[in-house]
């Protein structure tokens, strides 16, 4: 493979000699050495320019020989200029560090968002940096998922879930990547928090639909989270020792709040850098103190923790090696009626582990190759035991063990060819080995044991071609071979960007998407604690969606952008639980149906000045059709044609962050949304209870439900407020934060509980987050 790339590089060099010369390199911060994403690079007085990737890499090809001025620009950094002289066919490497500097008074200030605006063809793309993630008031601490849910087209199941609902799609339709590794259940506390430490995130790029052939395996969206590489320049603890050239610590940053504590460390490591972060809750510790003071036994515990490590090594100018590791773990255990004849012990733990190695190889300016080897494990174990009396009056223990796991080993290679100033060709191949196990064990006997080990082989080719200054095309195909199915799935995708004016772009995208694994969770469940993943069975079609998206994006100047977008998403095939399945036959546990979603979104965003943030509006509808009774027809009366739970037509999101002064910030969020749908209770039915009660043979009551999701809860309204102030204590720089969730104490309904024992039946509404104040303290050394 290496010989092939060298030969390809030689041919491209020969081609570039005929076409012109090339300039490439990395743009980094002079302060820490970390890469700068979407910095803008131009040759002054020419039309040649480029933007850096998420790894800070840029390329300009096909440049005529001559003398130029290379200018590198990025908001918040001083513009850097370098004289350049190019010989015919020369391949010049120029790495540029930029110094931090607030630039004022310039006619045009280049920002990362402006650079994306000019260079990206992708529709439905949203980016959040660390500042934007941390600017929103949050429940206890900043969370990338909660910040994304404040953007139009993205919502949550409820206050207790951080899972993303994207344009009406189920949470399992979202591809979530952490430094290239797929994460299957990225939530804590039953979904209240995501597992990612916001302080370690460099950039979160989210595509809500119409994503390119580079990504596959999901129907709705892609979230790429890239963690920071760490400060490689400012070692402070060991720089004057023999250890200094090999290892040092540059920064220590931590946070303490009422829920958890976390810490982040970073520094130089030989020819690169390292970053480590850890987080742990102390529910169990505080509860233990409380019970010791009361001298009572503690019959429960709950905690979660995260560990994250990233090591980056620059082997030489052509080779960069990165190792990333992440682990998140939840533990829940409790005992009911201890030391009694009815004692119940419950022990449940679940979590994710990911490890990946990323090798970036840049043999010349026209070839950029990235190889990723990743391993992801997602598993949960349930240990339930309870005591009962046998016929002889003796206590006997019954023990239930449930183990479920997803093990993912993936090899992937992505090759980018910069074939000229107007062409960027990208291709890749991936091989994913999956192992998905479920074991249900009762008193040492395995009652259910399911094991699947399918592989998924995929390849793609895409081309971004700039026809002229107004029109850019981007198209390609993705081919997928799923082991349990015979056909090769063909997924064409196409998009274009047309510049109506310098500051107004029209974008369009369409494509086909397939998904080969899915969660068996009920869409109507209230709390989604864990996900139960299964491969698509051999006798059912792969899940499929078809995207069509069009929109306008307007750059308004002074940091303002405005976008409007409409979409239609068809689901020719989706899987659902089969209500008529035969428990003795695993093949009919699921049933195939179809669906569709459509809507529109508006976003006004400002990223410069004392007042930043956005205002968004989304209109969204989503429906499903499925022949549940298998009679060959789909009928609304039979509950087979219905809106989904997430069919909430109108949603308004506001996020504002106001800089009061150099030390203080005030933040505010507001969400208005039509209430989620639910299946109403229309009556209660008395039915025979057998012969256990001769005086009341019709004593049992059951609920009679109406049409599926025919009713909706009252509108959801929530406003949050946050205040942060920079402080200095004991020689440490830090930030003191006060946050108030649901500042108006609006009652948002989670569910209705029906009590049929009373006549008439009594209905009780259970709510979500009430008024909740919290505070926290960040510090940095």
KEMI-592186 format. One record per residue (C-alpha): residue in one letter; x negated, y, z negated; residue number from 1. Coordinates in steps of 0.25 Angstrom, whole numbers. Example, Ala and Ser with C-alpha at 12.3 -4.5 7.8 and 13.67 -1.06 7.14 Angstrom:
% KEMI-592186
<"A" <-49 -18 -31> 1>
<"S" <-55 -4 -29> 2>
//
This chain:
% KEMI-592186
<"X" <0 0 0> 1>
<"X" <-11 10 -3> 2>
<"X" <-18 7 10> 3>
<"X" <-5 10 17> 4>
<"X" <-3 23 10> 5>
<"X" <-18 27 13> 6>
<"X" <-15 23 28> 7>
<"X" <-2 31 27> 8>
<"X" <-10 43 21> 9>
<"X" <-21 42 32> 10>
<"X" <-10 43 43> 11>
<"X" <-3 54 36> 12>
<"X" <-16 62 34> 13>
<"X" <-19 60 49> 14>
<"X" <-5 65 52> 15>
<"X" <-7 77 43> 16>
<"X" <-20 80 50> 17>
<"X" <-12 82 62> 18>
<"X" <-1 90 55> 19>
<"X" <-9 98 46> 20>
<"X" <-15 98 32> 21>
<"X" <-9 95 18> 22>
<"X" <-9 100 4> 23>
<"X" <-5 92 -8> 24>
<"X" <-7 92 -23> 25>
<"X" <0 93 -37> 26>
<"X" <5 105 -44> 27>
<"X" <4 105 -59> 28>
<"X" <5 114 -71> 29>
<"X" <-9 120 -75> 30>
<"X" <-5 119 -89> 31>
<"X" <-2 104 -91> 32>
<"X" <-5 98 -77> 33>
<"X" <9 92 -75> 34>
<"X" <15 92 -61> 35>
<"X" <24 103 -57> 36>
<"X" <37 99 -49> 37>
<"X" <42 107 -38> 38>
<"X" <31 117 -37> 39>
<"X" <31 125 -24> 40>
<"X" <19 125 -15> 41>
<"X" <17 133 -2> 42>
<"X" <7 138 7> 43>
<"X" <8 153 7> 44>
<"X" <13 159 20> 45>
<"X" <17 145 26> 46>
<"X" <29 136 26> 47>
<"X" <21 125 19> 48>
<"X" <26 121 5> 49>
<"X" <29 110 -4> 50>
<"X" <35 107 -18> 51>
<"X" <29 98 -29> 52>
<"X" <35 85 -32> 53>
<"X" <39 81 -47> 54>
<"X" <25 76 -48> 55>
<"X" <19 90 -44> 56>
<"X" <14 85 -30> 57>
<"X" <16 93 -17> 58>
<"X" <12 91 -2> 59>
<"X" <11 101 10> 60>
<"X" <8 94 23> 61>
<"X" <5 98 37> 62>
<"X" <-1 111 34> 63>
<"X" <-10 118 45> 64>
<"X" <-24 120 42> 65>
<"X" <-28 134 37> 66>
<"X" <-29 142 24> 67>
<"X" <-17 144 15> 68>
<"X" <-13 148 1> 69>
<"X" <-6 137 -7> 70>
<"X" <4 142 -17> 71>
<"X" <10 134 -28> 72>
<"X" <23 140 -36> 73>
<"X" <31 136 -47> 74>
<"X" <40 144 -57> 75>
<"X" <34 145 -70> 76>
<"X" <20 144 -64> 77>
<"X" <10 153 -58> 78>
<"X" <9 152 -43> 79>
<"X" <-4 146 -38> 80>
<"X" <-11 149 -25> 81>
<"X" <-22 141 -19> 82>
<"X" <-29 144 -5> 83>
<"X" <-29 132 4> 84>
<"X" <-37 129 16> 85>
<"X" <-33 117 25> 86>
<"X" <-41 110 35> 87>
<"X" <-34 101 46> 88>
<"X" <-28 89 40> 89>
<"X" <-33 92 26> 90>
<"X" <-26 86 14> 91>
<"X" <-28 95 3> 92>
<"X" <-24 92 -12> 93>
<"X" <-21 105 -20> 94>
<"X" <-16 103 -35> 95>
<"X" <-11 115 -41> 96>
<"X" <-9 118 -56> 97>
<"X" <1 130 -59> 98>
<"X" <0 138 -71> 99>
<"X" <12 141 -80> 100>
<"X" <16 156 -78> 101>
<"X" <30 163 -78> 102>
<"X" <30 170 -65> 103>
<"X" <39 182 -64> 104>
<"X" <42 192 -53> 105>
<"X" <40 184 -41> 106>
<"X" <50 184 -29> 107>
<"X" <51 169 -29> 108>
<"X" <48 160 -40> 109>
<"X" <46 145 -36> 110>
<"X" <53 135 -45> 111>
<"X" <54 120 -45> 112>
<"X" <69 122 -42> 113>
<"X" <66 131 -30> 114>
<"X" <56 121 -25> 115>
<"X" <66 109 -26> 116>
<"X" <76 118 -19> 117>
<"X" <67 120 -7> 118>
<"X" <61 106 -6> 119>
<"X" <71 96 -11> 120>
<"X" <82 91 -1> 121>
<"X" <89 83 -12> 122>
<"X" <103 87 -15> 123>
<"X" <109 85 -29> 124>
<"X" <95 87 -36> 125>
<"X" <94 93 -49> 126>
<"X" <81 95 -57> 127>
<"X" <79 98 -72> 128>
<"X" <66 101 -78> 129>
<"X" <62 101 -93> 130>
<"X" <66 115 -95> 131>
<"X" <80 113 -89> 132>
<"X" <82 100 -97> 133>
<"X" <78 106 -110> 134>
<"X" <86 119 -108> 135>
<"X" <100 113 -110> 136>
<"X" <106 111 -124> 137>
<"X" <106 96 -127> 138>
<"X" <111 87 -138> 139>
<"X" <99 86 -147> 140>
<"X" <88 86 -136> 141>
<"X" <86 89 -121> 142>
<"X" <90 78 -111> 143>
<"X" <88 78 -96> 144>
<"X" <101 70 -94> 145>
<"X" <109 80 -102> 146>
<"X" <103 91 -94> 147>
<"X" <106 85 -81> 148>
<"X" <121 83 -86> 149>
<"X" <122 98 -86> 150>
<"X" <120 99 -70> 151>
<"X" <132 98 -61> 152>
<"X" <136 84 -56> 153>
<"X" <130 77 -68> 154>
<"X" <137 74 -81> 155>
<"X" <137 64 -93> 156>
<"X" <147 53 -98> 157>
<"X" <149 61 -111> 158>
<"X" <141 68 -122> 159>
<"X" <136 55 -126> 160>
<"X" <129 51 -113> 161>
<"X" <117 57 -106> 162>
<"X" <120 48 -94> 163>
<"X" <121 55 -81> 164>
<"X" <134 55 -73> 165>
<"X" <130 61 -59> 166>
<"X" <142 65 -50> 167>
<"X" <151 55 -56> 168>
<"X" <141 43 -55> 169>
<"X" <139 33 -66> 170>
<"X" <126 35 -75> 171>
<"X" <120 22 -69> 172>
<"X" <120 29 -55> 173>
<"X" <108 38 -59> 174>
<"X" <94 34 -56> 175>
<"X" <85 39 -68> 176>
<"X" <70 39 -66> 177>
<"X" <60 43 -77> 178>
<"X" <46 45 -70> 179>
<"X" <51 35 -59> 180>
<"X" <56 24 -69> 181>
<"X" <71 21 -69> 182>
<"X" <78 23 -82> 183>
<"X" <91 15 -84> 184>
<"X" <97 20 -97> 185>
<"X" <91 33 -101> 186>
<"X" <99 37 -113> 187>
<"X" <99 37 -128> 188>
<"X" <110 36 -139> 189>
<"X" <120 30 -129> 190>
<"X" <117 40 -119> 191>
<"X" <117 53 -127> 192>
<"X" <102 56 -123> 193>
<"X" <93 52 -111> 194>
<"X" <80 45 -114> 195>
<"X" <71 56 -108> 196>
<"X" <63 66 -116> 197>
<"X" <66 80 -110> 198>
<"X" <52 85 -114> 199>
<"X" <45 74 -105> 200>
<"X" <53 77 -92> 201>
<"X" <46 85 -81> 202>
<"X" <58 85 -71> 203>
<"X" <71 78 -69> 204>
<"X" <76 78 -55> 205>
<"X" <90 73 -54> 206>
<"X" <97 70 -40> 207>
<"X" <112 69 -42> 208>
<"X" <115 63 -28> 209>
<"X" <109 61 -14> 210>
<"X" <95 57 -19> 211>
<"X" <85 53 -9> 212>
<"X" <81 39 -5> 213>
<"X" <69 39 -15> 214>
<"X" <79 35 -26> 215>
<"X" <89 24 -26> 216>
<"X" <96 14 -35> 217>
<"X" <107 24 -40> 218>
<"X" <120 30 -34> 219>
<"X" <120 44 -40> 220>
<"X" <108 51 -45> 221>
<"X" <93 51 -48> 222>
<"X" <86 57 -60> 223>
<"X" <71 58 -59> 224>
<"X" <64 62 -73> 225>
<"X" <50 65 -72> 226>
<"X" <42 66 -85> 227>
<"X" <31 76 -87> 228>
<"X" <17 71 -85> 229>
<"X" <11 78 -97> 230>
<"X" <1 89 -100> 231>
<"X" <-13 84 -94> 232>
<"X" <-21 97 -97> 233>
<"X" <-19 102 -111> 234>
<"X" <-25 92 -120> 235>
<"X" <-25 98 -134> 236>
<"X" <-28 87 -144> 237>
<"X" <-40 79 -139> 238>
<"X" <-46 89 -128> 239>
<"X" <-59 90 -136> 240>
<"X" <-61 76 -139> 241>
<"X" <-66 64 -131> 242>
<"X" <-51 60 -129> 243>
<"X" <-47 73 -123> 244>
<"X" <-51 70 -108> 245>
<"X" <-42 57 -109> 246>
<"X" <-31 60 -118> 247>
<"X" <-25 72 -125> 248>
<"X" <-12 79 -130> 249>
<"X" <-7 92 -124> 250>
<"X" <7 94 -130> 251>
<"X" <16 88 -140> 252>
<"X" <30 91 -140> 253>
<"X" <42 87 -149> 254>
<"X" <56 89 -153> 255>
<"X" <64 86 -165> 256>
<"X" <79 87 -166> 257>
<"X" <90 81 -174> 258>
<"X" <91 68 -165> 259>
<"X" <77 65 -161> 260>
<"X" <62 69 -160> 261>
<"X" <53 68 -148> 262>
<"X" <39 71 -145> 263>
<"X" <31 73 -132> 264>
<"X" <16 73 -130> 265>
<"X" <8 75 -118> 266>
<"X" <-7 77 -113> 267>
<"X" <-18 74 -104> 268>
<"X" <-22 59 -102> 269>
<"X" <-35 57 -94> 270>
<"X" <-32 61 -80> 271>
<"X" <-17 64 -82> 272>
<"X" <-7 66 -93> 273>
<"X" <2 59 -103> 274>
<"X" <16 62 -109> 275>
<"X" <23 55 -121> 276>
<"X" <36 58 -127> 277>
<"X" <44 51 -138> 278>
<"X" <58 53 -144> 279>
<"X" <65 46 -155> 280>
<"X" <78 49 -162> 281>
<"X" <79 48 -177> 282>
<"X" <94 44 -180> 283>
<"X" <89 31 -187> 284>
<"X" <78 39 -195> 285>
<"X" <88 50 -200> 286>
<"X" <99 39 -203> 287>
<"X" <89 31 -211> 288>
<"X" <86 43 -220> 289>
<"X" <100 45 -222> 290>
<"X" <104 31 -226> 291>
<"X" <91 30 -235> 292>
<"X" <96 43 -242> 293>
<"X" <110 37 -244> 294>
<"X" <104 23 -247> 295>
<"X" <112 17 -237> 296>
<"X" <108 6 -227> 297>
<"X" <107 11 -212> 298>
<"X" <114 2 -204> 299>
<"X" <111 8 -190> 300>
<"X" <100 15 -182> 301>
<"X" <99 22 -169> 302>
<"X" <87 28 -162> 303>
<"X" <81 31 -148> 304>
<"X" <67 34 -144> 305>
<"X" <60 37 -131> 306>
<"X" <45 36 -127> 307>
<"X" <39 42 -114> 308>
<"X" <25 42 -109> 309>
<"X" <19 47 -96> 310>
<"X" <5 46 -91> 311>
<"X" <0 53 -79> 312>
<"X" <-14 51 -73> 313>
<"X" <-20 58 -61> 314>
<"X" <-30 47 -56> 315>
<"X" <-34 56 -45> 316>
<"X" <-28 66 -35> 317>
<"X" <-21 55 -27> 318>
<"X" <-16 46 -39> 319>
<"X" <-7 49 -51> 320>
<"X" <-3 39 -60> 321>
<"X" <9 40 -70> 322>
<"X" <14 31 -81> 323>
<"X" <27 34 -87> 324>
<"X" <34 26 -99> 325>
<"X" <47 28 -106> 326>
<"X" <55 21 -116> 327>
<"X" <68 24 -123> 328>
<"X" <75 16 -134> 329>
<"X" <88 16 -142> 330>
<"X" <91 8 -154> 331>
<"X" <104 6 -161> 332>
<"X" <107 -3 -172> 333>
<"X" <118 -4 -183> 334>
<"X" <123 -14 -193> 335>
<"X" <138 -15 -197> 336>
<"X" <143 -20 -210> 337>
<"X" <129 -25 -214> 338>
<"X" <127 -37 -224> 339>
<"X" <142 -41 -222> 340>
<"X" <149 -52 -215> 341>
<"X" <152 -43 -203> 342>
<"X" <138 -37 -201> 343>
<"X" <135 -32 -187> 344>
<"X" <121 -28 -182> 345>
<"X" <119 -21 -169> 346>
<"X" <106 -17 -163> 347>
<"X" <105 -11 -149> 348>
<"X" <93 -5 -142> 349>
<"X" <91 0 -128> 350>
<"X" <81 8 -120> 351>
<"X" <73 11 -107> 352>
<"X" <58 8 -105> 353>
<"X" <51 13 -92> 354>
<"X" <37 13 -87> 355>
<"X" <32 18 -74> 356>
<"X" <19 20 -67> 357>
<"X" <19 31 -56> 358>
<"X" <7 31 -46> 359>
<"X" <7 44 -37> 360>
<"X" <-3 43 -25> 361>
<"X" <-6 54 -16> 362>
<"X" <-17 50 -6> 363>
<"X" <-15 62 2> 364>
<"X" <-5 74 4> 365>
<"X" <4 66 13> 366>
<"X" <6 54 4> 367>
<"X" <12 54 -10> 368>
<"X" <15 40 -16> 369>
<"X" <21 37 -29> 370>
<"X" <22 22 -34> 371>
<"X" <30 19 -47> 372>
<"X" <30 7 -55> 373>
<"X" <41 7 -66> 374>
<"X" <47 -2 -76> 375>
<"X" <60 1 -83> 376>
<"X" <67 -7 -94> 377>
<"X" <81 -4 -99> 378>
<"X" <86 -13 -110> 379>
<"X" <96 -14 -122> 380>
<"X" <97 -24 -132> 381>
<"X" <110 -26 -141> 382>
<"X" <109 -35 -154> 383>
<"X" <122 -37 -161> 384>
<"X" <124 -46 -173> 385>
<"X" <136 -48 -182> 386>
<"X" <140 -57 -193> 387>
<"X" <153 -65 -194> 388>
<"X" <159 -76 -202> 389>
<"X" <159 -90 -197> 390>
<"X" <170 -100 -200> 391>
<"X" <163 -105 -213> 392>
<"X" <162 -90 -218> 393>
<"X" <147 -89 -215> 394>
<"X" <141 -76 -209> 395>
<"X" <137 -79 -194> 396>
<"X" <129 -69 -185> 397>
<"X" <133 -67 -171> 398>
<"X" <122 -60 -163> 399>
<"X" <124 -53 -149> 400>
<"X" <112 -49 -141> 401>
<"X" <113 -41 -128> 402>
<"X" <101 -37 -120> 403>
<"X" <101 -29 -107> 404>
<"X" <90 -24 -99> 405>
<"X" <85 -18 -86> 406>
<"X" <71 -20 -82> 407>
<"X" <66 -12 -69> 408>
<"X" <53 -13 -63> 409>
<"X" <51 -4 -51> 410>
<"X" <40 -2 -41> 411>
<"X" <42 10 -32> 412>
<"X" <33 18 -22> 413>
<"X" <37 32 -16> 414>
<"X" <29 37 -4> 415>
<"X" <30 52 0> 416>
<"X" <24 56 14> 417>
<"X" <22 71 17> 418>
<"X" <23 69 32> 419>
<"X" <22 84 35> 420>
<"X" <28 97 30> 421>
<"X" <42 93 34> 422>
<"X" <42 78 30> 423>
<"X" <42 71 17> 424>
<"X" <44 56 18> 425>
<"X" <46 47 6> 426>
<"X" <47 32 5> 427>
<"X" <47 22 -6> 428>
<"X" <49 8 -11> 429>
<"X" <54 3 -24> 430>
<"X" <56 -11 -30> 431>
<"X" <64 -13 -42> 432>
<"X" <64 -26 -51> 433>
<"X" <76 -26 -60> 434>
<"X" <79 -35 -72> 435>
<"X" <93 -33 -78> 436>
<"X" <97 -42 -90> 437>
<"X" <109 -44 -99> 438>
<"X" <109 -54 -110> 439>
<"X" <120 -56 -120> 440>
<"X" <117 -66 -131> 441>
<"X" <126 -71 -142> 442>
<"X" <120 -78 -154> 443>
<"X" <108 -83 -145> 444>
<"X" <117 -87 -133> 445>
<"X" <116 -79 -120> 446>
<"X" <130 -76 -116> 447>
<"X" <127 -66 -104> 448>
<"X" <113 -66 -97> 449>
<"X" <112 -58 -85> 450>
<"X" <99 -56 -78> 451>
<"X" <97 -49 -64> 452>
<"X" <83 -46 -58> 453>
<"X" <86 -38 -45> 454>
<"X" <76 -30 -37> 455>
<"X" <78 -18 -29> 456>
<"X" <69 -15 -17> 457>
<"X" <71 -1 -11> 458>
<"X" <64 8 -1> 459>
<"X" <66 22 4> 460>
<"X" <62 32 14> 461>
<"X" <65 47 14> 462>
<"X" <61 59 22> 463>
<"X" <62 74 19> 464>
<"X" <61 82 32> 465>
<"X" <61 97 33> 466>
<"X" <66 99 47> 467>
<"X" <64 114 45> 468>
<"X" <65 125 35> 469>
<"X" <80 123 34> 470>
<"X" <82 108 35> 471>
<"X" <76 97 27> 472>
<"X" <81 83 28> 473>
<"X" <79 71 18> 474>
<"X" <83 57 22> 475>
<"X" <80 43 20> 476>
<"X" <84 29 16> 477>
<"X" <83 19 4> 478>
<"X" <84 4 6> 479>
<"X" <87 -5 -6> 480>
<"X" <86 -20 -8> 481>
<"X" <94 -25 -20> 482>
<"X" <90 -39 -23> 483>
<"X" <105 -44 -26> 484>
<"X" <110 -38 -13> 485>
<"X" <107 -42 1> 486>
<"X" <107 -29 9> 487>
<"X" <97 -18 9> 488>
<"X" <104 -5 4> 489>
<"X" <102 6 14> 490>
<"X" <103 20 8> 491>
<"X" <101 32 17> 492>
<"X" <100 46 12> 493>
<"X" <99 59 18> 494>
<"X" <99 74 14> 495>
<"X" <95 87 20> 496>
<"X" <93 102 15> 497>
<"X" <96 113 24> 498>
<"X" <92 127 20> 499>
<"X" <103 137 23> 500>
<"X" <94 148 18> 501>
<"X" <81 149 10> 502>
<"X" <89 148 -3> 503>
<"X" <101 139 1> 504>
<"X" <100 124 4> 505>
<"X" <111 114 9> 506>
<"X" <108 100 5> 507>
<"X" <115 87 9> 508>
<"X" <112 73 5> 509>
<"X" <119 59 8> 510>
<"X" <114 45 4> 511>
<"X" <118 31 0> 512>
<"X" <114 25 -14> 513>
<"X" <114 11 -20> 514>
<"X" <113 6 -34> 515>
<"X" <109 -8 -38> 516>
<"X" <110 -8 -53> 517>
<"X" <122 -2 -61> 518>
<"X" <127 -1 -76> 519>
<"X" <139 -9 -80> 520>
<"X" <143 2 -90> 521>
<"X" <158 6 -89> 522>
<"X" <159 20 -83> 523>
<"X" <169 23 -94> 524>
<"X" <161 20 -106> 525>
<"X" <160 31 -116> 526>
<"X" <146 29 -121> 527>
<"X" <136 23 -112> 528>
<"X" <125 18 -122> 529>
<"X" <117 9 -112> 530>
<"X" <118 5 -97> 531>
<"X" <121 -9 -93> 532>
<"X" <113 -11 -80> 533>
<"X" <116 -22 -70> 534>
<"X" <112 -25 -55> 535>
<"X" <122 -24 -45> 536>
<"X" <127 -38 -43> 537>
<"X" <124 -46 -30> 538>
<"X" <139 -47 -26> 539>
<"X" <142 -32 -28> 540>
<"X" <137 -21 -19> 541>
<"X" <127 -11 -24> 542>
<"X" <132 2 -29> 543>
<"X" <132 13 -18> 544>
<"X" <134 28 -17> 545>
<"X" <134 38 -5> 546>
<"X" <130 52 -8> 547>
<"X" <134 64 0> 548>
<"X" <129 78 -5> 549>
<"X" <129 92 0> 550>
<"X" <125 105 -7> 551>
<"X" <120 119 -6> 552>
<"X" <108 124 -15> 553>
<"X" <106 139 -16> 554>
<"X" <93 146 -22> 555>
<"X" <98 159 -28> 556>
<"X" <85 164 -33> 557>
<"X" <80 168 -47> 558>
<"X" <81 153 -51> 559>
<"X" <95 151 -47> 560>
<"X" <100 140 -38> 561>
<"X" <114 136 -34> 562>
<"X" <119 123 -28> 563>
<"X" <132 117 -24> 564>
<"X" <133 102 -20> 565>
<"X" <144 92 -16> 566>
<"X" <144 77 -16> 567>
<"X" <151 64 -12> 568>
<"X" <146 51 -18> 569>
<"X" <153 38 -13> 570>
<"X" <151 25 -20> 571>
<"X" <154 14 -10> 572>
<"X" <150 4 -21> 573>
<"X" <150 5 -36> 574>
<"X" <151 -6 -47> 575>
<"X" <160 -7 -59> 576>
<"X" <164 -17 -69> 577>
<"X" <174 -27 -65> 578>
<"X" <186 -27 -74> 579>
<"X" <190 -41 -69> 580>
<"X" <177 -48 -70> 581>
<"X" <176 -62 -75> 582>
<"X" <166 -63 -87> 583>
<"X" <161 -77 -82> 584>
<"X" <157 -71 -68> 585>
<"X" <146 -60 -68> 586>
<"X" <148 -57 -54> 587>
<"X" <161 -49 -56> 588>
<"X" <157 -40 -67> 589>
<"X" <157 -28 -58> 590>
<"X" <165 -23 -46> 591>
<"X" <162 -14 -34> 592>
<"X" <169 -1 -31> 593>
<"X" <167 12 -25> 594>
<"X" <168 27 -29> 595>
<"X" <165 41 -25> 596>
<"X" <161 54 -31> 597>
<"X" <161 69 -26> 598>
<"X" <159 83 -31> 599>
<"X" <152 96 -31> 600>
<"X" <142 103 -39> 601>
<"X" <137 117 -41> 602>
<"X" <125 122 -49> 603>
<"X" <119 136 -52> 604>
<"X" <106 135 -58> 605>
<"X" <96 145 -63> 606>
<"X" <81 141 -68> 607>
<"X" <75 154 -70> 608>
<"X" <77 166 -79> 609>
<"X" <81 167 -94> 610>
<"X" <95 160 -90> 611>
<"X" <93 147 -84> 612>
<"X" <102 135 -81> 613>
<"X" <114 131 -72> 614>
<"X" <129 131 -70> 615>
<"X" <134 119 -63> 616>
<"X" <148 114 -58> 617>
<"X" <152 100 -53> 618>
<"X" <164 94 -47> 619>
<"X" <164 79 -47> 620>
<"X" <173 67 -44> 621>
<"X" <170 52 -45> 622>
<"X" <179 40 -42> 623>
<"X" <178 25 -42> 624>
<"X" <186 15 -34> 625>
<"X" <185 0 -38> 626>
<"X" <194 -12 -36> 627>
<"X" <195 -17 -50> 628>
<"X" <206 -27 -48> 629>
<"X" <200 -32 -35> 630>
<"X" <213 -32 -28> 631>
<"X" <207 -25 -15> 632>
<"X" <213 -12 -17> 633>
<"X" <208 0 -26> 634>
<"X" <220 7 -34> 635>
<"X" <220 19 -43> 636>
<"X" <232 12 -51> 637>
<"X" <223 0 -53> 638>
<"X" <212 9 -59> 639>
<"X" <203 6 -47> 640>
<"X" <201 21 -41> 641>
<"X" <198 31 -52> 642>
<"X" <189 42 -56> 643>
<"X" <177 39 -64> 644>
<"X" <175 44 -78> 645>
<"X" <165 54 -73> 646>
<"X" <175 60 -64> 647>
<"X" <174 74 -70> 648>
<"X" <177 84 -59> 649>
<"X" <172 97 -65> 650>
<"X" <160 100 -73> 651>
<"X" <152 113 -76> 652>
<"X" <138 113 -82> 653>
<"X" <131 125 -87> 654>
<"X" <117 126 -93> 655>
<"X" <111 139 -97> 656>
<"X" <97 142 -104> 657>
<"X" <94 156 -108> 658>
<"X" <81 160 -113> 659>
<"X" <83 170 -124> 660>
<"X" <69 174 -125> 661>
<"X" <55 167 -124> 662>
<"X" <58 158 -136> 663>
<"X" <73 155 -136> 664>
<"X" <83 148 -126> 665>
<"X" <97 147 -126> 666>
<"X" <104 136 -118> 667>
<"X" <119 132 -115> 668>
<"X" <126 121 -108> 669>
<"X" <141 120 -104> 670>
<"X" <148 108 -98> 671>
<"X" <162 108 -93> 672>
<"X" <167 95 -87> 673>
<"X" <181 88 -84> 674>
<"X" <183 77 -94> 675>
<"X" <179 63 -90> 676>
<"X" <189 53 -85> 677>
<"X" <194 42 -93> 678>
<"X" <205 31 -92> 679>
<"X" <217 36 -100> 680>
<"X" <225 27 -109> 681>
<"X" <240 28 -105> 682>
<"X" <246 18 -115> 683>
<"X" <244 7 -125> 684>
<"X" <249 -7 -123> 685>
<"X" <254 -17 -134> 686>
<"X" <250 -31 -131> 687>
<"X" <251 -45 -137> 688>
<"X" <241 -47 -148> 689>
<"X" <243 -62 -148> 690>
<"X" <248 -69 -161> 691>
<"X" <238 -63 -171> 692>
<"X" <249 -54 -176> 693>
<"X" <263 -60 -175> 694>
<"X" <270 -47 -181> 695>
<"X" <263 -38 -170> 696>
<"X" <261 -47 -158> 697>
<"X" <259 -34 -149> 698>
<"X" <250 -27 -158> 699>
<"X" <238 -25 -149> 700>
<"X" <237 -12 -141> 701>
<"X" <229 -9 -129> 702>
<"X" <227 3 -120> 703>
<"X" <233 5 -107> 704>
<"X" <224 13 -98> 705>
<"X" <228 22 -86> 706>
<"X" <221 25 -73> 707>
<"X" <206 24 -74> 708>
<"X" <200 38 -78> 709>
<"X" <213 45 -75> 710>
<"X" <211 54 -87> 711>
<"X" <200 64 -91> 712>
<"X" <195 69 -104> 713>
<"X" <197 85 -107> 714>
<"X" <186 93 -100> 715>
<"X" <172 92 -106> 716>
<"X" <166 105 -111> 717>
<"X" <153 106 -119> 718>
<"X" <143 118 -121> 719>
<"X" <129 116 -128> 720>
<"X" <120 127 -133> 721>
<"X" <105 127 -136> 722>
<"X" <95 136 -141> 723>
<"X" <80 134 -141> 724>
<"X" <69 143 -147> 725>
<"X" <54 141 -146> 726>
<"X" <47 141 -160> 727>
<"X" <34 139 -166> 728>
<"X" <32 131 -178> 729>
<"X" <20 126 -185> 730>
<"X" <12 130 -173> 731>
<"X" <20 122 -164> 732>
<"X" <28 127 -152> 733>
<"X" <43 122 -151> 734>
<"X" <57 125 -149> 735>
<"X" <69 125 -158> 736>
<"X" <82 120 -152> 737>
<"X" <97 122 -156> 738>
<"X" <107 115 -148> 739>
<"X" <122 114 -149> 740>
<"X" <130 104 -141> 741>
<"X" <145 107 -138> 742>
<"X" <144 121 -144> 743>
<"X" <159 123 -143> 744>
<"X" <162 109 -149> 745>
<"X" <171 106 -138> 746>
<"X" <178 92 -139> 747>
<"X" <174 83 -127> 748>
<"X" <181 70 -127> 749>
<"X" <173 57 -126> 750>
<"X" <185 48 -126> 751>
<"X" <199 45 -131> 752>
<"X" <201 35 -142> 753>
<"X" <215 28 -142> 754>
<"X" <221 23 -155> 755>
<"X" <233 14 -151> 756>
<"X" <235 10 -165> 757>
<"X" <243 22 -167> 758>
<"X" <256 26 -161> 759>
<"X" <256 34 -153> 760>
<"X" <241 31 -149> 761>
<"X" <231 41 -154> 762>
<"X" <220 46 -145> 763>
<"X" <207 52 -151> 764>
<"X" <197 59 -143> 765>
<"X" <182 57 -146> 766>
<"X" <173 68 -142> 767>
<"X" <159 70 -138> 768>
<"X" <148 80 -143> 769>
<"X" <154 90 -153> 770>
<"X" <146 102 -157> 771>
<"X" <132 97 -160> 772>
<"X" <121 106 -164> 773>
<"X" <106 101 -164> 774>
<"X" <92 107 -165> 775>
<"X" <78 102 -161> 776>
<"X" <64 107 -162> 777>
<"X" <54 105 -151> 778>
<"X" <39 107 -154> 779>
<"X" <26 107 -145> 780>
<"X" <12 106 -149> 781>
//
